[in-house]
Structures are given as C-alpha cells and as structure tokens.
Amino acid sequence: MQEKVMVNDVLSMINSSLTGYANVIAQCADPNLRQTITQIRNADEQFQYQLYKVAEQKGFYKPAEQASPQEIQQVQALFMQ
C-alpha cells in the first residue's frame, strides 16, 4: 500500500472518530467520563493536525484556498444572529 493512501486512510478514520467523540461528549452526563473523552478527543485532534501537516508537506494533501475577509465576515454573520 502506498504511503499516500495509508496517510489519507488514517486521516479519514481520525476525522470520523472526532465526530463520534463530539456526539459522546454532548450526551455524557458523568463529568469524569466526559472529561476523559474530551482528553482523548483533544489528543486525537493534535495527532490529526500533525499528520495533516506531514501529508501537506509531502504533497499528499492540498488544502482549500484561504477564505477572504469578506467570506469570513459572511460566515460570522450567519452564526452571530
């Protein structure tokens, strides 16, 4: 299996896990369990970002173009209403 395929597969799996963690955290009533899942999620987010940077450096991933200040303001306006 090519390195690019493996890296992209791991990134995809981590992204799915992060979504799952968010759902568990939102529904967790036990503060200790909630904190533990939050810590696991935070560690996975850090790992995902590190792997993303490696993928970007190796040319495995090309991020979308940066948003303009006007586009950012439009999105902020949608959520600040």
N, CA, C and O atoms as a Maestro MAE file, in Angstrom:
{
 s_m_m2io_version
 :::
 2.0.0
}

f_m_ct {
 s_m_title
 :::
 protein
 m_atom[324] {
  # First column is atom index #
  i_m_mmod_type
  r_m_x_coord
  r_m_y_coord
  r_m_z_coord
  i_m_residue_number
  s_m_chain_name
  s_m_pdb_residue_name
  s_m_pdb_atom_name
  i_m_atomic_number
  :::
  1 25 0.854 -1.180 0.000 1 A "MET " " N  " 7
  2 3 0.000 0.000 0.000 1 A "MET " " CA " 6
  3 2 0.898 1.241 0.000 1 A "MET " " C  " 6
  4 15 1.896 1.300 0.718 1 A "MET " " O  " 8
  5 25 0.532 2.208 -0.801 2 A "GLN " " N  " 7
  6 3 1.318 3.435 -0.888 2 A "GLN " " CA " 6
  7 2 1.155 4.295 0.370 2 A "GLN " " C  " 6
  8 15 0.110 4.301 1.022 2 A "GLN " " O  " 8
  9 25 2.232 5.018 0.678 3 A "GLU " " N  " 7
  10 3 2.222 5.877 1.865 3 A "GLU " " CA " 6
  11 2 1.079 6.886 1.806 3 A "GLU " " C  " 6
  12 15 0.415 7.134 2.812 3 A "GLU " " O  " 8
  13 25 0.851 7.462 0.642 4 A "LYS " " N  " 7
  14 3 -0.208 8.461 0.494 4 A "LYS " " CA " 6
  15 2 -1.570 7.864 0.852 4 A "LYS " " C  " 6
  16 15 -2.364 8.503 1.542 4 A "LYS " " O  " 8
  17 25 -1.838 6.663 0.395 5 A "VAL " " N  " 7
  18 3 -3.121 6.007 0.672 5 A "VAL " " CA " 6
  19 2 -3.268 5.746 2.161 5 A "VAL " " C  " 6
  20 15 -4.333 5.968 2.737 5 A "VAL " " O  " 8
  21 25 -2.185 5.270 2.786 6 A "MET " " N  " 7
  22 3 -2.237 4.989 4.224 6 A "MET " " CA " 6
  23 2 -2.480 6.257 5.037 6 A "MET " " C  " 6
  24 15 -3.298 6.263 5.957 6 A "MET " " O  " 8
  25 25 -1.773 7.319 4.699 7 A "VAL " " N  " 7
  26 3 -1.936 8.582 5.430 7 A "VAL " " CA " 6
  27 2 -3.364 9.097 5.272 7 A "VAL " " C  " 6
  28 15 -3.988 9.511 6.250 7 A "VAL " " O  " 8
  29 25 -3.877 9.074 4.054 8 A "ASN " " N  " 7
  30 3 -5.243 9.555 3.831 8 A "ASN " " CA " 6
  31 2 -6.281 8.688 4.541 8 A "ASN " " C  " 6
  32 15 -7.286 9.203 5.031 8 A "ASN " " O  " 8
  33 25 -6.044 7.377 4.600 9 A "ASP " " N  " 7
  34 3 -6.956 6.496 5.332 9 A "ASP " " CA " 6
  35 2 -6.961 6.814 6.824 9 A "ASP " " C  " 6
  36 15 -8.019 6.876 7.449 9 A "ASP " " O  " 8
  37 25 -5.776 7.015 7.385 10 A "VAL " " N  " 7
  38 3 -5.689 7.335 8.823 10 A "VAL " " CA " 6
  39 2 -6.367 8.677 9.100 10 A "VAL " " C  " 6
  40 15 -7.103 8.812 10.077 10 A "VAL " " O  " 8
  41 25 -6.118 9.661 8.246 11 A "LEU " " N  " 7
  42 3 -6.768 10.966 8.440 11 A "LEU " " CA " 6
  43 2 -8.291 10.828 8.380 11 A "LEU " " C  " 6
  44 15 -9.002 11.444 9.175 11 A "LEU " " O  " 8
  45 25 -8.781 10.041 7.462 12 A "SER " " N  " 7
  46 3 -10.222 9.827 7.346 12 A "SER " " CA " 6
  47 2 -10.789 9.149 8.593 12 A "SER " " C  " 6
  48 15 -11.850 9.532 9.087 12 A "SER " " O  " 8
  49 25 -10.078 8.144 9.097 13 A "MET " " N  " 7
  50 3 -10.545 7.445 10.301 13 A "MET " " CA " 6
  51 2 -10.539 8.368 11.520 13 A "MET " " C  " 6
  52 15 -11.468 8.345 12.327 13 A "MET " " O  " 8
  53 25 -9.494 9.172 11.647 14 A "ILE " " N  " 7
  54 3 -9.429 10.100 12.783 14 A "ILE " " CA " 6
  55 2 -10.560 11.114 12.700 14 A "ILE " " C  " 6
  56 15 -11.193 11.424 13.709 14 A "ILE " " O  " 8
  57 25 -10.816 11.630 11.512 15 A "ASN " " N  " 7
  58 3 -11.904 12.596 11.357 15 A "ASN " " CA " 6
  59 2 -13.243 11.991 11.765 15 A "ASN " " C  " 6
  60 15 -14.056 12.659 12.404 15 A "ASN " " O  " 8
  61 25 -13.475 10.742 11.403 16 A "SER " " N  " 7
  62 3 -14.710 10.061 11.818 16 A "SER " " CA " 6
  63 2 -14.759 9.897 13.330 16 A "SER " " C  " 6
  64 15 -15.804 10.091 13.950 16 A "SER " " O  " 8
  65 25 -13.624 9.538 13.920 17 A "SER " " N  " 7
  66 3 -13.569 9.382 15.374 17 A "SER " " CA " 6
  67 2 -13.867 10.692 16.086 17 A "SER " " C  " 6
  68 15 -14.565 10.711 17.099 17 A "SER " " O  " 8
  69 25 -13.335 11.786 15.551 18 A "LEU " " N  " 7
  70 3 -13.575 13.088 16.183 18 A "LEU " " CA " 6
  71 2 -15.054 13.432 16.195 18 A "LEU " " C  " 6
  72 15 -15.554 14.005 17.163 18 A "LEU " " O  " 8
  73 25 -15.750 13.087 15.130 19 A "THR " " N  " 7
  74 3 -17.200 13.300 15.087 19 A "THR " " CA " 6
  75 2 -17.890 12.455 16.150 19 A "THR " " C  " 6
  76 15 -18.795 12.925 16.839 19 A "THR " " O  " 8
  77 25 -17.458 11.218 16.275 20 A "GLY " " N  " 7
  78 3 -18.033 10.337 17.293 20 A "GLY " " CA " 6
  79 2 -17.785 10.841 18.699 20 A "GLY " " C  " 6
  80 15 -18.680 10.808 19.543 20 A "GLY " " O  " 8
  81 25 -16.569 11.310 18.955 21 A "TYR " " N  " 7
  82 3 -16.263 11.866 20.284 21 A "TYR " " CA " 6
  83 2 -17.179 13.055 20.596 21 A "TYR " " C  " 6
  84 15 -17.679 13.175 21.714 21 A "TYR " " O  " 8
  85 25 -17.393 13.915 19.628 22 A "ALA " " N  " 7
  86 3 -18.250 15.090 19.847 22 A "ALA " " CA " 6
  87 2 -19.660 14.653 20.248 22 A "ALA " " C  " 6
  88 15 -20.267 15.251 21.136 22 A "ALA " " O  " 8
  89 25 -20.175 13.625 19.603 23 A "ASN " " N  " 7
  90 3 -21.515 13.126 19.937 23 A "ASN " " CA " 6
  91 2 -21.555 12.538 21.341 23 A "ASN " " C  " 6
  92 15 -22.507 12.767 22.087 23 A "ASN " " O  " 8
  93 25 -20.525 11.782 21.700 24 A "VAL " " N  " 7
  94 3 -20.477 11.178 23.036 24 A "VAL " " CA " 6
  95 2 -20.371 12.262 24.101 24 A "VAL " " C  " 6
  96 15 -21.075 12.218 25.110 24 A "VAL " " O  " 8
  97 25 -19.497 13.229 23.878 25 A "ILE " " N  " 7
  98 3 -19.305 14.304 24.851 25 A "ILE " " CA " 6
  99 2 -20.602 15.081 25.063 25 A "ILE " " C  " 6
  100 15 -20.955 15.412 26.195 25 A "ILE " " O  " 8
  101 25 -21.298 15.366 23.988 26 A "ALA " " N  " 7
  102 3 -22.537 16.141 24.080 26 A "ALA " " CA " 6
  103 2 -23.623 15.411 24.875 26 A "ALA " " C  " 6
  104 15 -24.497 16.050 25.461 26 A "ALA " " O  " 8
  105 25 -23.572 14.084 24.896 27 A "GLN " " N  " 7
  106 3 -24.617 13.307 25.561 27 A "GLN " " CA " 6
  107 2 -24.180 12.696 26.887 27 A "GLN " " C  " 6
  108 15 -24.946 11.964 27.514 27 A "GLN " " O  " 8
  109 25 -22.965 12.987 27.315 28 A "CYS " " N  " 7
  110 3 -22.401 12.360 28.510 28 A "CYS " " CA " 6
  111 2 -22.808 13.129 29.768 28 A "CYS " " C  " 6
  112 15 -22.556 14.328 29.885 28 A "CYS " " O  " 8
  113 25 -23.432 12.431 30.695 29 A "ALA " " N  " 7
  114 3 -23.874 13.066 31.937 29 A "ALA " " CA " 6
  115 2 -22.823 12.971 33.039 29 A "ALA " " C  " 6
  116 15 -22.802 13.803 33.946 29 A "ALA " " O  " 8
  117 25 -21.953 11.968 32.970 30 A "ASP " " N  " 7
  118 3 -20.942 11.777 34.013 30 A "ASP " " CA " 6
  119 2 -19.757 12.710 33.757 30 A "ASP " " C  " 6
  120 15 -19.098 12.591 32.725 30 A "ASP " " O  " 8
  121 25 -19.477 13.636 34.680 31 A "PRO " " N  " 7
  122 3 -18.405 14.614 34.469 31 A "PRO " " CA " 6
  123 2 -17.024 13.983 34.267 31 A "PRO " " C  " 6
  124 15 -16.238 14.464 33.450 31 A "PRO " " O  " 8
  125 25 -16.728 12.913 35.004 32 A "ASN " " N  " 7
  126 3 -15.421 12.273 34.866 32 A "ASN " " CA " 6
  127 2 -15.272 11.604 33.504 32 A "ASN " " C  " 6
  128 15 -14.226 11.713 32.863 32 A "ASN " " O  " 8
  129 25 -16.308 10.919 33.071 33 A "LEU " " N  " 7
  130 3 -16.263 10.282 31.756 33 A "LEU " " CA " 6
  131 2 -16.198 11.336 30.661 33 A "LEU " " C  " 6
  132 15 -15.465 11.185 29.684 33 A "LEU " " O  " 8
  133 25 -16.963 12.396 30.829 34 A "ARG " " N  " 7
  134 3 -16.952 13.491 29.853 34 A "ARG " " CA " 6
  135 2 -15.541 14.087 29.729 34 A "ARG " " C  " 6
  136 15 -15.065 14.343 28.623 34 A "ARG " " O  " 8
  137 25 -14.888 14.301 30.861 35 A "GLN " " N  " 7
  138 3 -13.535 14.855 30.840 35 A "GLN " " CA " 6
  139 2 -12.561 13.896 30.174 35 A "GLN " " C  " 6
  140 15 -11.693 14.323 29.412 35 A "GLN " " O  " 8
  141 25 -12.696 12.599 30.455 36 A "THR " " N  " 7
  142 3 -11.812 11.601 29.848 36 A "THR " " CA " 6
  143 2 -11.982 11.565 28.337 36 A "THR " " C  " 6
  144 15 -10.994 11.559 27.603 36 A "THR " " O  " 8
  145 25 -13.218 11.542 27.868 37 A "ILE " " N  " 7
  146 3 -13.472 11.517 26.421 37 A "ILE " " CA " 6
  147 2 -12.974 12.814 25.782 37 A "ILE " " C  " 6
  148 15 -12.451 12.790 24.668 37 A "ILE " " O  " 8
  149 25 -13.128 13.930 26.464 38 A "THR " " N  " 7
  150 3 -12.631 15.210 25.948 38 A "THR " " CA " 6
  151 2 -11.113 15.173 25.807 38 A "THR " " C  " 6
  152 15 -10.571 15.664 24.817 38 A "THR " " O  " 8
  153 25 -10.429 14.600 26.782 39 A "GLN " " N  " 7
  154 3 -8.962 14.488 26.705 39 A "GLN " " CA " 6
  155 2 -8.539 13.591 25.541 39 A "GLN " " C  " 6
  156 15 -7.584 13.902 24.828 39 A "GLN " " O  " 8
  157 25 -9.244 12.491 25.354 40 A "ILE " " N  " 7
  158 3 -8.945 11.593 24.229 40 A "ILE " " CA " 6
  159 2 -9.170 12.324 22.912 40 A "ILE " " C  " 6
  160 15 -8.352 12.241 21.996 40 A "ILE " " O  " 8
  161 25 -10.283 13.038 22.827 41 A "ARG " " N  " 7
  162 3 -10.574 13.798 21.606 41 A "ARG " " CA " 6
  163 2 -9.488 14.834 21.333 41 A "ARG " " C  " 6
  164 15 -9.034 14.977 20.198 41 A "ARG " " O  " 8
  165 25 -9.070 15.555 22.373 42 A "ASN " " N  " 7
  166 3 -8.037 16.579 22.202 42 A "ASN " " CA " 6
  167 2 -6.727 15.972 21.707 42 A "ASN " " C  " 6
  168 15 -6.061 16.542 20.843 42 A "ASN " " O  " 8
  169 25 -6.364 14.821 22.255 43 A "ALA " " N  " 7
  170 3 -5.137 14.148 21.817 43 A "ALA " " CA " 6
  171 2 -5.251 13.714 20.358 43 A "ALA " " C  " 6
  172 15 -4.296 13.842 19.591 43 A "ALA " " O  " 8
  173 25 -6.414 13.202 19.980 44 A "ASP " " N  " 7
  174 3 -6.625 12.796 18.584 44 A "ASP " " CA " 6
  175 2 -6.598 14.004 17.648 44 A "ASP " " C  " 6
  176 15 -6.096 13.909 16.528 44 A "ASP " " O  " 8
  177 25 -7.134 15.134 18.100 45 A "GLU " " N  " 7
  178 3 -7.094 16.346 17.274 45 A "GLU " " CA " 6
  179 2 -5.653 16.789 17.044 45 A "GLU " " C  " 6
  180 15 -5.295 17.196 15.938 45 A "GLU " " O  " 8
  181 25 -4.834 16.710 18.077 46 A "GLN " " N  " 7
  182 3 -3.426 17.079 17.934 46 A "GLN " " CA " 6
  183 2 -2.714 16.134 16.971 46 A "GLN " " C  " 6
  184 15 -1.949 16.580 16.116 46 A "GLN " " O  " 8
  185 25 -2.961 14.826 17.105 47 A "PHE " " N  " 7
  186 3 -2.356 13.851 16.207 47 A "PHE " " CA " 6
  187 2 -2.827 14.078 14.772 47 A "PHE " " C  " 6
  188 15 -2.031 14.012 13.835 47 A "PHE " " O  " 8
  189 25 -4.118 14.344 14.603 48 A "GLN " " N  " 7
  190 3 -4.668 14.583 13.267 48 A "GLN " " CA " 6
  191 2 -3.985 15.776 12.618 48 A "GLN " " C  " 6
  192 15 -3.658 15.737 11.432 48 A "GLN " " O  " 8
  193 25 -3.770 16.828 13.381 49 A "TYR " " N  " 7
  194 3 -3.144 18.027 12.824 49 A "TYR " " CA " 6
  195 2 -1.694 17.755 12.447 49 A "TYR " " C  " 6
  196 15 -1.232 18.203 11.398 49 A "TYR " " O  " 8
  197 25 -0.978 17.027 13.290 50 A "GLN " " N  " 7
  198 3 0.411 16.682 12.983 50 A "GLN " " CA " 6
  199 2 0.497 15.836 11.716 50 A "GLN " " C  " 6
  200 15 1.353 16.075 10.865 50 A "GLN " " O  " 8
  201 25 -0.385 14.850 11.590 51 A "LEU " " N  " 7
  202 3 -0.393 14.002 10.403 51 A "LEU " " CA " 6
  203 2 -0.808 14.796 9.168 51 A "LEU " " C  " 6
  204 15 -0.270 14.589 8.081 51 A "LEU " " O  " 8
  205 25 -1.759 15.697 9.339 52 A "TYR " " N  " 7
  206 3 -2.169 16.572 8.241 52 A "TYR " " CA " 6
  207 2 -0.978 17.395 7.738 52 A "TYR " " C  " 6
  208 15 -0.777 17.525 6.531 52 A "TYR " " O  " 8
  209 25 -0.193 17.948 8.663 53 A "LYS " " N  " 7
  210 3 0.974 18.759 8.263 53 A "LYS " " CA " 6
  211 2 1.977 17.911 7.483 53 A "LYS " " C  " 6
  212 15 2.547 18.383 6.499 53 A "LYS " " O  " 8
  213 25 2.198 16.669 7.907 54 A "VAL " " N  " 7
  214 3 3.095 15.763 7.175 54 A "VAL " " CA " 6
  215 2 2.541 15.510 5.775 54 A "VAL " " C  " 6
  216 15 3.279 15.576 4.791 54 A "VAL " " O  " 8
  217 25 1.255 15.224 5.686 55 A "ALA " " N  " 7
  218 3 0.625 14.963 4.395 55 A "ALA " " CA " 6
  219 2 0.736 16.180 3.482 55 A "ALA " " C  " 6
  220 15 0.984 16.043 2.284 55 A "ALA " " O  " 8
  221 25 0.553 17.355 4.044 56 A "GLU " " N  " 7
  222 3 0.650 18.583 3.254 56 A "GLU " " CA " 6
  223 2 2.083 18.792 2.750 56 A "GLU " " C  " 6
  224 15 2.294 19.148 1.591 56 A "GLU " " O  " 8
  225 25 3.061 18.569 3.629 57 A "GLN " " N  " 7
  226 3 4.473 18.740 3.250 57 A "GLN " " CA " 6
  227 2 4.891 17.766 2.156 57 A "GLN " " C  " 6
  228 15 5.694 18.111 1.289 57 A "GLN " " O  " 8
  229 25 4.354 16.560 2.193 58 A "LYS " " N  " 7
  230 3 4.716 15.545 1.207 58 A "LYS " " CA " 6
  231 2 3.903 15.675 -0.083 58 A "LYS " " C  " 6
  232 15 4.116 14.923 -1.033 58 A "LYS " " O  " 8
  233 25 2.979 16.622 -0.112 59 A "GLY " " N  " 7
  234 3 2.164 16.817 -1.303 59 A "GLY " " CA " 6
  235 2 1.010 15.835 -1.419 59 A "GLY " " C  " 6
  236 15 0.424 15.691 -2.491 59 A "GLY " " O  " 8
  237 25 0.675 15.152 -0.315 60 A "PHE " " N  " 7
  238 3 -0.433 14.199 -0.315 60 A "PHE " " CA " 6
  239 2 -1.784 14.902 -0.200 60 A "PHE " " C  " 6
  240 15 -2.824 14.334 -0.537 60 A "PHE " " O  " 8
  241 25 -1.753 16.128 0.273 61 A "TYR " " N  " 7
  242 3 -2.992 16.857 0.555 61 A "TYR " " CA " 6
  243 2 -2.787 18.312 0.188 61 A "TYR " " C  " 6
  244 15 -1.786 18.924 0.564 61 A "TYR " " O  " 8
  245 25 -3.726 18.855 -0.538 62 A "LYS " " N  " 7
  246 3 -3.686 20.272 -0.881 62 A "LYS " " CA " 6
  247 2 -4.910 20.929 -0.248 62 A "LYS " " C  " 6
  248 15 -6.042 20.640 -0.635 62 A "LYS " " O  " 8
  249 25 -4.685 21.803 0.717 63 A "PRO " " N  " 7
  250 3 -5.825 22.435 1.389 63 A "PRO " " CA " 6
  251 2 -6.569 23.384 0.457 63 A "PRO " " C  " 6
  252 15 -6.034 23.840 -0.554 63 A "PRO " " O  " 8
  253 25 -7.783 23.661 0.814 64 A "ALA " " N  " 7
  254 3 -8.582 24.620 0.056 64 A "ALA " " CA " 6
  255 2 -7.949 26.007 0.178 64 A "ALA " " C  " 6
  256 15 -7.197 26.279 1.115 64 A "ALA " " O  " 8
  257 25 -8.258 26.856 -0.760 65 A "GLU " " N  " 7
  258 3 -7.746 28.228 -0.702 65 A "GLU " " CA " 6
  259 2 -8.290 28.922 0.539 65 A "GLU " " C  " 6
  260 15 -9.386 28.620 1.010 65 A "GLU " " O  " 8
  261 25 -7.505 29.853 1.055 66 A "GLN " " N  " 7
  262 3 -7.936 30.585 2.241 66 A "GLN " " CA " 6
  263 2 -9.120 31.485 1.893 66 A "GLN " " C  " 6
  264 15 -9.217 32.032 0.795 66 A "GLN " " O  " 8
  265 25 -10.001 31.612 2.857 67 A "ALA " " N  " 7
  266 3 -11.172 32.461 2.684 67 A "ALA " " CA " 6
  267 2 -10.762 33.928 2.749 67 A "ALA " " C  " 6
  268 15 -9.830 34.306 3.458 67 A "ALA " " O  " 8
  269 25 -11.476 34.725 2.001 68 A "SER " " N  " 7
  270 3 -11.223 36.168 2.034 68 A "SER " " CA " 6
  271 2 -11.840 36.751 3.307 68 A "SER " " C  " 6
  272 15 -12.712 36.128 3.912 68 A "SER " " O  " 8
  273 25 -11.394 37.941 3.715 69 A "PRO " " N  " 7
  274 3 -12.016 38.571 4.892 69 A "PRO " " CA " 6
  275 2 -13.522 38.740 4.728 69 A "PRO " " C  " 6
  276 15 -14.270 38.608 5.697 69 A "PRO " " O  " 8
  277 25 -13.972 39.030 3.512 70 A "GLN " " N  " 7
  278 3 -15.416 39.186 3.269 70 A "GLN " " CA " 6
  279 2 -16.152 37.857 3.478 70 A "GLN " " C  " 6
  280 15 -17.233 37.836 4.068 70 A "GLN " " O  " 8
  281 25 -15.574 36.756 3.001 71 A "GLU " " N  " 7
  282 3 -16.201 35.442 3.194 71 A "GLU " " CA " 6
  283 2 -16.260 35.080 4.679 71 A "GLU " " C  " 6
  284 15 -17.248 34.514 5.146 71 A "GLU " " O  " 8
  285 25 -15.223 35.402 5.401 72 A "ILE " " N  " 7
  286 3 -15.195 35.131 6.840 72 A "ILE " " CA " 6
  287 2 -16.287 35.937 7.540 72 A "ILE " " C  " 6
  288 15 -16.986 35.406 8.403 72 A "ILE " " O  " 8
  289 25 -16.439 37.191 7.186 73 A "GLN " " N  " 7
  290 3 -17.469 38.037 7.787 73 A "GLN " " CA " 6
  291 2 -18.863 37.504 7.479 73 A "GLN " " C  " 6
  292 15 -19.750 37.552 8.332 73 A "GLN " " O  " 8
  293 25 -19.060 36.997 6.265 74 A "GLN " " N  " 7
  294 3 -20.374 36.440 5.903 74 A "GLN " " CA " 6
  295 2 -20.708 35.230 6.772 74 A "GLN " " C  " 6
  296 15 -21.841 35.093 7.233 74 A "GLN " " O  " 8
  297 25 -19.744 34.363 6.995 75 A "VAL " " N  " 7
  298 3 -19.984 33.181 7.824 75 A "VAL " " CA " 6
  299 2 -20.209 33.601 9.263 75 A "VAL " " C  " 6
  300 15 -21.100 33.068 9.925 75 A "VAL " " O  " 8
  301 25 -19.420 34.548 9.765 76 A "GLN " " N  " 7
  302 3 -19.616 35.034 11.137 76 A "GLN " " CA " 6
  303 2 -21.017 35.614 11.309 76 A "GLN " " C  " 6
  304 15 -21.663 35.402 12.335 76 A "GLN " " O  " 8
  305 25 -21.474 36.337 10.311 77 A "ALA " " N  " 7
  306 3 -22.802 36.951 10.385 77 A "ALA " " CA " 6
  307 2 -23.894 35.887 10.486 77 A "ALA " " C  " 6
  308 15 -24.901 36.096 11.163 77 A "ALA " " O  " 8
  309 25 -23.706 34.771 9.833 78 A "LEU " " N  " 7
  310 3 -24.693 33.694 9.890 78 A "LEU " " CA " 6
  311 2 -24.834 33.116 11.298 78 A "LEU " " C  " 6
  312 15 -25.930 32.740 11.712 78 A "LEU " " O  " 8
  313 25 -23.732 33.047 12.021 79 A "PHE " " N  " 7
  314 3 -23.746 32.422 13.335 79 A "PHE " " CA " 6
  315 2 -23.890 33.403 14.492 79 A "PHE " " C  " 6
  316 15 -24.089 32.981 15.631 79 A "PHE " " O  " 8
  317 25 -23.796 34.685 14.226 80 A "MET " " N  " 7
  318 3 -23.886 35.673 15.291 80 A "MET " " CA " 6
  319 2 -25.280 36.295 15.381 80 A "MET " " C  " 6
  320 15 -25.482 37.243 16.140 80 A "MET " " O  " 8
  321 25 -26.211 35.791 14.641 81 A "GLN " " N  " 7
  322 3 -27.559 36.384 14.646 81 A "GLN " " CA " 6
  323 2 -28.316 35.991 15.874 81 A "GLN " " C  " 6
  324 15 -29.466 36.396 16.046 81 A "GLN " " O  " 8
  :::
 }
 m_bond[323] {
  # First column is bond index #
  i_m_from
  i_m_to
  i_m_order
  :::
  1 1 2 1
  2 2 3 1
  3 3 4 2
  4 3 5 1
  5 5 6 1
  6 6 7 1
  7 7 8 2
  8 7 9 1
  9 9 10 1
  10 10 11 1
  11 11 12 2
  12 11 13 1
  13 13 14 1
  14 14 15 1
  15 15 16 2
  16 15 17 1
  17 17 18 1
  18 18 19 1
  19 19 20 2
  20 19 21 1
  21 21 22 1
  22 22 23 1
  23 23 24 2
  24 23 25 1
  25 25 26 1
  26 26 27 1
  27 27 28 2
  28 27 29 1
  29 29 30 1
  30 30 31 1
  31 31 32 2
  32 31 33 1
  33 33 34 1
  34 34 35 1
  35 35 36 2
  36 35 37 1
  37 37 38 1
  38 38 39 1
  39 39 40 2
  40 39 41 1
  41 41 42 1
  42 42 43 1
  43 43 44 2
  44 43 45 1
  45 45 46 1
  46 46 47 1
  47 47 48 2
  48 47 49 1
  49 49 50 1
  50 50 51 1
  51 51 52 2
  52 51 53 1
  53 53 54 1
  54 54 55 1
  55 55 56 2
  56 55 57 1
  57 57 58 1
  58 58 59 1
  59 59 60 2
  60 59 61 1
  61 61 62 1
  62 62 63 1
  63 63 64 2
  64 63 65 1
  65 65 66 1
  66 66 67 1
  67 67 68 2
  68 67 69 1
  69 69 70 1
  70 70 71 1
  71 71 72 2
  72 71 73 1
  73 73 74 1
  74 74 75 1
  75 75 76 2
  76 75 77 1
  77 77 78 1
  78 78 79 1
  79 79 80 2
  80 79 81 1
  81 81 82 1
  82 82 83 1
  83 83 84 2
  84 83 85 1
  85 85 86 1
  86 86 87 1
  87 87 88 2
  88 87 89 1
  89 89 90 1
  90 90 91 1
  91 91 92 2
  92 91 93 1
  93 93 94 1
  94 94 95 1
  95 95 96 2
  96 95 97 1
  97 97 98 1
  98 98 99 1
  99 99 100 2
  100 99 101 1
  101 101 102 1
  102 102 103 1
  103 103 104 2
  104 103 105 1
  105 105 106 1
  106 106 107 1
  107 107 108 2
  108 107 109 1
  109 109 110 1
  110 110 111 1
  111 111 112 2
  112 111 113 1
  113 113 114 1
  114 114 115 1
  115 115 116 2
  116 115 117 1
  117 117 118 1
  118 118 119 1
  119 119 120 2
  120 119 121 1
  121 121 122 1
  122 122 123 1
  123 123 124 2
  124 123 125 1
  125 125 126 1
  126 126 127 1
  127 127 128 2
  128 127 129 1
  129 129 130 1
  130 130 131 1
  131 131 132 2
  132 131 133 1
  133 133 134 1
  134 134 135 1
  135 135 136 2
  136 135 137 1
  137 137 138 1
  138 138 139 1
  139 139 140 2
  140 139 141 1
  141 141 142 1
  142 142 143 1
  143 143 144 2
  144 143 145 1
  145 145 146 1
  146 146 147 1
  147 147 148 2
  148 147 149 1
  149 149 150 1
  150 150 151 1
  151 151 152 2
  152 151 153 1
  153 153 154 1
  154 154 155 1
  155 155 156 2
  156 155 157 1
  157 157 158 1
  158 158 159 1
  159 159 160 2
  160 159 161 1
  161 161 162 1
  162 162 163 1
  163 163 164 2
  164 163 165 1
  165 165 166 1
  166 166 167 1
  167 167 168 2
  168 167 169 1
  169 169 170 1
  170 170 171 1
  171 171 172 2
  172 171 173 1
  173 173 174 1
  174 174 175 1
  175 175 176 2
  176 175 177 1
  177 177 178 1
  178 178 179 1
  179 179 180 2
  180 179 181 1
  181 181 182 1
  182 182 183 1
  183 183 184 2
  184 183 185 1
  185 185 186 1
  186 186 187 1
  187 187 188 2
  188 187 189 1
  189 189 190 1
  190 190 191 1
  191 191 192 2
  192 191 193 1
  193 193 194 1
  194 194 195 1
  195 195 196 2
  196 195 197 1
  197 197 198 1
  198 198 199 1
  199 199 200 2
  200 199 201 1
  201 201 202 1
  202 202 203 1
  203 203 204 2
  204 203 205 1
  205 205 206 1
  206 206 207 1
  207 207 208 2
  208 207 209 1
  209 209 210 1
  210 210 211 1
  211 211 212 2
  212 211 213 1
  213 213 214 1
  214 214 215 1
  215 215 216 2
  216 215 217 1
  217 217 218 1
  218 218 219 1
  219 219 220 2
  220 219 221 1
  221 221 222 1
  222 222 223 1
  223 223 224 2
  224 223 225 1
  225 225 226 1
  226 226 227 1
  227 227 228 2
  228 227 229 1
  229 229 230 1
  230 230 231 1
  231 231 232 2
  232 231 233 1
  233 233 234 1
  234 234 235 1
  235 235 236 2
  236 235 237 1
  237 237 238 1
  238 238 239 1
  239 239 240 2
  240 239 241 1
  241 241 242 1
  242 242 243 1
  243 243 244 2
  244 243 245 1
  245 245 246 1
  246 246 247 1
  247 247 248 2
  248 247 249 1
  249 249 250 1
  250 250 251 1
  251 251 252 2
  252 251 253 1
  253 253 254 1
  254 254 255 1
  255 255 256 2
  256 255 257 1
  257 257 258 1
  258 258 259 1
  259 259 260 2
  260 259 261 1
  261 261 262 1
  262 262 263 1
  263 263 264 2
  264 263 265 1
  265 265 266 1
  266 266 267 1
  267 267 268 2
  268 267 269 1
  269 269 270 1
  270 270 271 1
  271 271 272 2
  272 271 273 1
  273 273 274 1
  274 274 275 1
  275 275 276 2
  276 275 277 1
  277 277 278 1
  278 278 279 1
  279 279 280 2
  280 279 281 1
  281 281 282 1
  282 282 283 1
  283 283 284 2
  284 283 285 1
  285 285 286 1
  286 286 287 1
  287 287 288 2
  288 287 289 1
  289 289 290 1
  290 290 291 1
  291 291 292 2
  292 291 293 1
  293 293 294 1
  294 294 295 1
  295 295 296 2
  296 295 297 1
  297 297 298 1
  298 298 299 1
  299 299 300 2
  300 299 301 1
  301 301 302 1
  302 302 303 1
  303 303 304 2
  304 303 305 1
  305 305 306 1
  306 306 307 1
  307 307 308 2
  308 307 309 1
  309 309 310 1
  310 310 311 1
  311 311 312 2
  312 311 313 1
  313 313 314 1
  314 314 315 1
  315 315 316 2
  316 315 317 1
  317 317 318 1
  318 318 319 1
  319 319 320 2
  320 319 321 1
  321 321 322 1
  322 322 323 1
  323 323 324 2
  :::
 }
}
